Amino acid sequence: MDAKKITIPYGVTSIISNAFDGCSSLTKVSIPSSVVKIDKLAFNECISLREITIPSSIKTIEDNLFSGCSSLMQITIPSSVTKIRNDAFQKCTSLTQIEIPSSVTILGNGVFSECTSLSKITIPSSITAIGSELFTPVSLLLRKFSLS
């Protein structure tokens, strides 16, 4: 696929696994509130993806959803999300900050692994489970993070 910007039409209810996997020229995706599920790896390795809005109809950020989206600098997680699964933002090397809403209770394994530019993260007290290797390499742990 060679598209740079994609608008998912209203009425679509799910985005399947690997739907946009490896779309290297994709820079922006608009997802309507009719989408209630985005399967794992849907945007895996979209290396030019800079802008995406997750609709408030989404409850879970699935495994490797944005893994390898190396141009993604910032993302807003809606308060409808309760789980962020394994490696969801792995290798998002341009991601500088992220605020996790208080609705989230579970952070999976390696959610922010290899996010080498991440310098600010807000983790709420609502988190009841954190998977292994949340931040790798270990040098990420030495940065100042905001924990609320």
Summary of the structure (lengths in Angstrom):
residues: 148
radius of gyration: 14.3
end to end distance: 40.7
largest distance: 44.6
contacts: 474
relative contact order: 0.13
helix: 3%
strand: 21%
